Amino acid sequence: NPTLGATEIWEIYNTTEDAHPMHIHEVAFEVVNRQDIVVDEETGAVQVAPGSVPLPPESWEGGVKDTVTALPGQVTRLRIRFTTAGQFVWHCHIVEHEDNDMMQPFTVTT
């Protein structure tokens, strides 16, 4: 839970085969980069793929956003500045995914 006025880098790890349009309420963020990940099927551990390099945002992802597509098999990094205190949510814009634990609260504290 971030503090009012803080700037954080959030990492969204997509271990599924689907792209997820992730929306974060009450913030505007910048897409920093994306990088390939690997999942250890035996332990479930997720890590950045060895030897992979961060990929810059797509040309249409410049500027501030409130939604980003988290691509399969990648970590998507966002730079977020929290300017409004309160309790909010972040979620996948696919309704069935929201209903299956892809909507989570966060609180911006003073």
ZAKOLDREN-392258 format. One record per residue (C-alpha): residue number from 1; chain; x, y, z. Coordinates in nm, 3 decimals. Layout:
# ZAKOLDREN-392258
+-----+-----+---------+---------+---------+
: seq : mol :       x :       y :       z :
+-----+-----+---------+---------+---------+
: NUM :   A :       X :       Y :       Z :
...
+-----+-----+---------+---------+---------+
//
This chain:
# ZAKOLDREN-392258
+-----+-----+---------+---------+---------+
: seq : mol :       x :       y :       z :
+-----+-----+---------+---------+---------+
:   1 :   A :   0.000 :   0.000 :   0.000 :
:   2 :   A :   0.169 :   0.318 :  -0.120 :
:   3 :   A :   0.198 :   0.648 :   0.064 :
:   4 :   A :   0.043 :   0.965 :  -0.074 :
:   5 :   A :   0.296 :   1.139 :  -0.300 :
:   6 :   A :   0.507 :   0.824 :  -0.348 :
:   7 :   A :   0.628 :   0.705 :  -0.687 :
:   8 :   A :   0.660 :   0.327 :  -0.724 :
:   9 :   A :   0.755 :   0.078 :  -0.992 :
:  10 :   A :   0.490 :  -0.194 :  -1.007 :
:  11 :   A :   0.558 :  -0.525 :  -1.181 :
:  12 :   A :   0.269 :  -0.724 :  -1.326 :
:  13 :   A :   0.376 :  -1.082 :  -1.397 :
:  14 :   A :   0.156 :  -1.259 :  -1.651 :
:  15 :   A :   0.209 :  -1.635 :  -1.622 :
:  16 :   A :  -0.101 :  -1.716 :  -1.829 :
:  17 :   A :  -0.150 :  -1.764 :  -2.203 :
:  18 :   A :  -0.388 :  -1.465 :  -2.222 :
:  19 :   A :  -0.321 :  -1.093 :  -2.255 :
:  20 :   A :  -0.480 :  -0.901 :  -1.967 :
:  21 :   A :  -0.593 :  -0.536 :  -1.995 :
:  22 :   A :  -0.498 :  -0.420 :  -1.644 :
:  23 :   A :  -0.663 :  -0.106 :  -1.507 :
:  24 :   A :  -0.551 :   0.080 :  -1.193 :
:  25 :   A :  -0.806 :   0.314 :  -1.036 :
:  26 :   A :  -0.726 :   0.675 :  -0.943 :
:  27 :   A :  -0.372 :   0.684 :  -1.086 :
:  28 :   A :  -0.203 :   0.772 :  -1.409 :
:  29 :   A :   0.110 :   0.572 :  -1.484 :
:  30 :   A :   0.384 :   0.532 :  -1.742 :
:  31 :   A :   0.475 :   0.200 :  -1.902 :
:  32 :   A :   0.846 :   0.151 :  -1.827 :
:  33 :   A :   0.919 :  -0.177 :  -2.008 :
:  34 :   A :   0.838 :  -0.545 :  -2.046 :
:  35 :   A :   1.061 :  -0.849 :  -2.007 :
:  36 :   A :   1.025 :  -1.222 :  -2.067 :
:  37 :   A :   0.968 :  -1.447 :  -1.766 :
:  38 :   A :   0.990 :  -1.819 :  -1.700 :
:  39 :   A :   0.783 :  -2.033 :  -1.465 :
:  40 :   A :   0.930 :  -2.339 :  -1.292 :
:  41 :   A :   0.643 :  -2.583 :  -1.345 :
:  42 :   A :   0.760 :  -2.799 :  -1.055 :
:  43 :   A :   0.778 :  -2.529 :  -0.787 :
:  44 :   A :   0.564 :  -2.253 :  -0.940 :
:  45 :   A :   0.851 :  -2.004 :  -0.896 :
:  46 :   A :   0.849 :  -1.716 :  -1.144 :
:  47 :   A :   1.157 :  -1.523 :  -1.250 :
:  48 :   A :   1.285 :  -1.298 :  -1.525 :
:  49 :   A :   1.412 :  -1.518 :  -1.809 :
:  50 :   A :   1.791 :  -1.551 :  -1.795 :
:  51 :   A :   1.953 :  -1.352 :  -2.076 :
:  52 :   A :   1.635 :  -1.159 :  -2.158 :
:  53 :   A :   1.650 :  -0.784 :  -2.195 :
:  54 :   A :   1.381 :  -0.529 :  -2.108 :
:  55 :   A :   1.176 :  -0.421 :  -2.410 :
:  56 :   A :   1.065 :  -0.059 :  -2.435 :
:  57 :   A :   0.696 :   0.032 :  -2.442 :
:  58 :   A :   0.517 :   0.012 :  -2.775 :
:  59 :   A :   0.498 :   0.339 :  -2.971 :
:  60 :   A :   0.131 :   0.391 :  -2.873 :
:  61 :   A :   0.209 :   0.346 :  -2.503 :
:  62 :   A :   0.387 :   0.679 :  -2.455 :
:  63 :   A :   0.252 :   0.929 :  -2.204 :
:  64 :   A :   0.032 :   0.858 :  -1.906 :
:  65 :   A :  -0.215 :   0.571 :  -1.898 :
:  66 :   A :  -0.469 :   0.414 :  -1.665 :
:  67 :   A :  -0.482 :   0.076 :  -1.844 :
:  68 :   A :  -0.205 :  -0.142 :  -1.986 :
:  69 :   A :  -0.204 :  -0.477 :  -2.162 :
:  70 :   A :  -0.001 :  -0.731 :  -1.965 :
:  71 :   A :   0.124 :  -0.971 :  -2.232 :
:  72 :   A :   0.157 :  -1.348 :  -2.178 :
:  73 :   A :   0.491 :  -1.471 :  -2.050 :
:  74 :   A :   0.616 :  -1.126 :  -1.956 :
:  75 :   A :   0.652 :  -0.890 :  -1.663 :
:  76 :   A :   0.512 :  -0.543 :  -1.737 :
:  77 :   A :   0.670 :  -0.262 :  -1.534 :
:  78 :   A :   0.484 :   0.060 :  -1.455 :
:  79 :   A :   0.596 :   0.386 :  -1.292 :
:  80 :   A :   0.307 :   0.508 :  -1.076 :
:  81 :   A :   0.276 :   0.831 :  -0.876 :
:  82 :   A :   0.008 :   0.823 :  -0.608 :
:  83 :   A :  -0.160 :   1.163 :  -0.574 :
:  84 :   A :  -0.495 :   1.072 :  -0.417 :
:  85 :   A :  -0.541 :   0.911 :  -0.074 :
:  86 :   A :  -0.803 :   0.642 :  -0.025 :
:  87 :   A :  -0.890 :   0.283 :  -0.100 :
:  88 :   A :  -0.900 :   0.178 :  -0.465 :
:  89 :   A :  -0.876 :  -0.135 :  -0.680 :
:  90 :   A :  -0.671 :  -0.261 :  -0.968 :
:  91 :   A :  -0.811 :  -0.529 :  -1.194 :
:  92 :   A :  -0.826 :  -0.701 :  -1.530 :
:  93 :   A :  -1.089 :  -0.545 :  -1.757 :
:  94 :   A :  -1.209 :  -0.891 :  -1.862 :
:  95 :   A :  -1.514 :  -0.932 :  -1.636 :
:  96 :   A :  -1.475 :  -1.308 :  -1.591 :
:  97 :   A :  -1.118 :  -1.250 :  -1.473 :
:  98 :   A :  -1.231 :  -0.985 :  -1.222 :
:  99 :   A :  -1.468 :  -1.244 :  -1.079 :
: 100 :   A :  -1.181 :  -1.492 :  -1.041 :
: 101 :   A :  -0.948 :  -1.295 :  -0.812 :
: 102 :   A :  -0.809 :  -1.052 :  -1.070 :
: 103 :   A :  -0.948 :  -0.753 :  -0.878 :
: 104 :   A :  -0.749 :  -0.650 :  -0.574 :
: 105 :   A :  -0.771 :  -0.351 :  -0.339 :
: 106 :   A :  -0.492 :  -0.112 :  -0.248 :
: 107 :   A :  -0.487 :   0.179 :  -0.007 :
: 108 :   A :  -0.297 :   0.504 :  -0.056 :
: 109 :   A :  -0.220 :   0.631 :   0.295 :
: 110 :   A :  -0.122 :   0.975 :   0.420 :
+-----+-----+---------+---------+---------+
//
